[in-house]
Amino acid sequence: MTLGFIIAILIWGFIIGGLARFAIPGPDPMPIWMTTAIGIGGSLIGGIVSRLLFGAPESFFFAFLGAVLLVILYRKYVQHRPVWGEGARRPPTV
């Protein structure tokens, strides 16, 4: 792996993770590395699902959906907050 490839993966993960965080209403305070990790993880999940369903591993749409799923799971199980509704817009308690 070259350094350029690793940087491209990190940038792609940050973009996908940021879009996924933007898609779910309410605040999701997390560090940049967590946003990037969610984007990369979502891309892996989306790539696997896309490969199983359509035979093509690359898809922005499935990467985005995988990252949205990870943001939902992060909010529910790490932040212990609802995903939608009235409680979704309040900041998480520490």
VENDADA-V16730 format. One record per helix or strand of 2 or more residues. SS is the DSSP state (H for helix, E for strand). FROM is the first residue (numbers start at 1). TO is the last residue. If there is no record, write none. Layout:
BEGIN
ss = {SS/SS}
from = {FROM/FROM}
to = {TO/TO}
END
This chain:
BEGIN
ss = {H/H/H/H}
from = {3/32/60/86}
to = {23/54/77/89}
END
